[in-house]
Amino acid sequence: MQFRLLGPLQMVVDGETRSLSSPGEKAVLALLLLAAGRVLTRETLVDALWGDDLPANPANALQGRISRLRHALEGIGVPGTLVAAQGPGYIAAVDRDQVDAHRFAGLVQQA
């Protein structure tokens, strides 16, 4: 499985390109993939997703968005367990080499 962040957010599953339709789920997935292998705290995610325009209950809003993301991922053939709750936040349980932006940065550093 590969994740594309350079350009439109897409996933390659079994050789087929898949994407999410909801901008909200795309945003949270992109944030988690940019930090692949690292936990992003709930506070960091809330700030990045809503900034100063916070929903009435930010913790519940984030939990709902994560739940919808997991469901959407499963709908396109990506295990919902890819997004895991861990300690104070959430993590994208993927190897950084599965994310094009991280592969690109690594290749630039090697050059």
C-alpha beads as a LAMMPS data file, in Angstrom:
LAMMPS data file: protein, C-alpha beads

111 atoms
110 bonds

1 atom types
1 bond types

-500.0 500.0 xlo xhi
-500.0 500.0 ylo yhi
-500.0 500.0 zlo zhi

Masses

1 110.0

Atoms # bond

1 1 1 0.000 0.000 0.000
2 1 1 1.290 3.427 -0.952
3 1 1 0.089 6.893 0.012
4 1 1 0.383 9.924 -2.236
5 1 1 0.467 13.370 -0.672
6 1 1 2.338 15.135 -3.474
7 1 1 -0.612 16.193 -5.579
8 1 1 -4.117 14.999 -4.724
9 1 1 -4.319 12.731 -1.676
10 1 1 -4.531 9.182 -3.000
11 1 1 -3.833 5.640 -1.888
12 1 1 -2.630 2.786 -4.052
13 1 1 -4.230 -0.457 -2.904
14 1 1 -3.482 -3.674 -4.794
15 1 1 -2.275 -1.625 -7.755
16 1 1 -5.446 0.493 -7.906
17 1 1 -5.610 4.185 -7.056
18 1 1 -8.209 5.022 -4.441
19 1 1 -9.235 8.302 -2.828
20 1 1 -11.511 9.675 -0.147
21 1 1 -14.375 11.994 -1.028
22 1 1 -14.734 13.987 2.208
23 1 1 -12.419 16.990 2.632
24 1 1 -12.562 16.552 6.422
25 1 1 -11.342 12.972 6.331
26 1 1 -8.718 13.864 3.724
27 1 1 -7.385 16.617 5.984
28 1 1 -6.979 14.439 9.057
29 1 1 -5.438 11.598 7.033
30 1 1 -2.960 13.973 5.386
31 1 1 -1.904 15.336 8.777
32 1 1 -1.392 11.838 10.145
33 1 1 0.533 10.691 7.064
34 1 1 2.808 13.732 7.215
35 1 1 3.704 12.559 10.717
36 1 1 3.765 8.861 9.770
37 1 1 5.082 6.804 12.647
38 1 1 4.703 9.653 15.161
39 1 1 1.804 10.376 17.462
40 1 1 -0.011 13.646 16.834
41 1 1 -1.714 14.858 19.991
42 1 1 -5.410 15.533 19.979
43 1 1 -4.657 19.202 20.638
44 1 1 -2.345 19.406 17.616
45 1 1 -4.956 17.808 15.378
46 1 1 -7.771 20.037 16.657
47 1 1 -5.639 23.130 16.112
48 1 1 -4.604 22.068 12.602
49 1 1 -8.128 21.077 11.566
50 1 1 -10.162 23.929 13.025
51 1 1 -7.748 26.663 14.140
52 1 1 -9.666 29.467 15.847
53 1 1 -13.024 28.249 14.498
54 1 1 -13.434 25.444 17.049
55 1 1 -16.534 23.275 17.099
56 1 1 -18.653 23.282 20.294
57 1 1 -16.912 20.145 21.592
58 1 1 -13.511 19.767 19.881
59 1 1 -12.688 16.401 21.468
60 1 1 -15.960 14.865 20.271
61 1 1 -15.618 16.470 16.845
62 1 1 -12.128 14.980 16.433
63 1 1 -13.255 11.572 17.617
64 1 1 -16.145 11.688 15.142
65 1 1 -13.855 12.680 12.298
66 1 1 -11.442 9.839 13.128
67 1 1 -14.344 7.391 13.230
68 1 1 -15.615 8.585 9.838
69 1 1 -12.068 8.372 8.440
70 1 1 -11.671 4.764 9.596
71 1 1 -15.035 3.866 8.073
72 1 1 -14.183 5.620 4.779
73 1 1 -10.801 3.861 4.617
74 1 1 -12.433 0.478 5.098
75 1 1 -14.872 1.361 2.320
76 1 1 -12.004 1.711 -0.177
77 1 1 -10.095 -1.365 0.963
78 1 1 -7.684 0.214 3.458
79 1 1 -7.761 -1.233 6.983
80 1 1 -9.329 1.228 9.421
81 1 1 -6.654 0.154 11.898
82 1 1 -4.247 2.277 9.867
83 1 1 -5.353 5.146 12.128
84 1 1 -4.766 4.170 15.735
85 1 1 -5.351 5.903 19.036
86 1 1 -2.103 5.971 20.958
87 1 1 -1.430 7.748 24.228
88 1 1 -2.387 11.417 23.946
89 1 1 -3.384 11.304 20.292
90 1 1 -3.487 9.375 17.034
91 1 1 -0.933 7.805 14.722
92 1 1 -0.893 6.613 11.114
93 1 1 0.470 3.100 11.515
94 1 1 2.421 3.070 8.256
95 1 1 6.062 2.957 7.342
96 1 1 7.341 6.360 6.252
97 1 1 8.536 4.779 2.976
98 1 1 4.896 4.122 2.075
99 1 1 4.301 7.883 1.870
100 1 1 5.565 9.612 -1.278
101 1 1 6.431 12.869 0.495
102 1 1 8.726 11.028 2.922
103 1 1 10.335 8.986 0.135
104 1 1 10.958 12.193 -1.813
105 1 1 12.507 13.945 1.204
106 1 1 14.737 10.918 1.813
107 1 1 15.929 10.856 -1.785
108 1 1 16.658 14.585 -1.728
109 1 1 18.672 14.128 1.451
110 1 1 20.640 11.264 -0.132
111 1 1 21.430 13.388 -3.181

Bonds

1 1 1 2
2 1 2 3
3 1 3 4
4 1 4 5
5 1 5 6
6 1 6 7
7 1 7 8
8 1 8 9
9 1 9 10
10 1 10 11
11 1 11 12
12 1 12 13
13 1 13 14
14 1 14 15
15 1 15 16
16 1 16 17
17 1 17 18
18 1 18 19
19 1 19 20
20 1 20 21
21 1 21 22
22 1 22 23
23 1 23 24
24 1 24 25
25 1 25 26
26 1 26 27
27 1 27 28
28 1 28 29
29 1 29 30
30 1 30 31
31 1 31 32
32 1 32 33
33 1 33 34
34 1 34 35
35 1 35 36
36 1 36 37
37 1 37 38
38 1 38 39
39 1 39 40
40 1 40 41
41 1 41 42
42 1 42 43
43 1 43 44
44 1 44 45
45 1 45 46
46 1 46 47
47 1 47 48
48 1 48 49
49 1 49 50
50 1 50 51
51 1 51 52
52 1 52 53
53 1 53 54
54 1 54 55
55 1 55 56
56 1 56 57
57 1 57 58
58 1 58 59
59 1 59 60
60 1 60 61
61 1 61 62
62 1 62 63
63 1 63 64
64 1 64 65
65 1 65 66
66 1 66 67
67 1 67 68
68 1 68 69
69 1 69 70
70 1 70 71
71 1 71 72
72 1 72 73
73 1 73 74
74 1 74 75
75 1 75 76
76 1 76 77
77 1 77 78
78 1 78 79
79 1 79 80
80 1 80 81
81 1 81 82
82 1 82 83
83 1 83 84
84 1 84 85
85 1 85 86
86 1 86 87
87 1 87 88
88 1 88 89
89 1 89 90
90 1 90 91
91 1 91 92
92 1 92 93
93 1 93 94
94 1 94 95
95 1 95 96
96 1 96 97
97 1 97 98
98 1 98 99
99 1 99 100
100 1 100 101
101 1 101 102
102 1 102 103
103 1 103 104
104 1 104 105
105 1 105 106
106 1 106 107
107 1 107 108
108 1 108 109
109 1 109 110
110 1 110 111
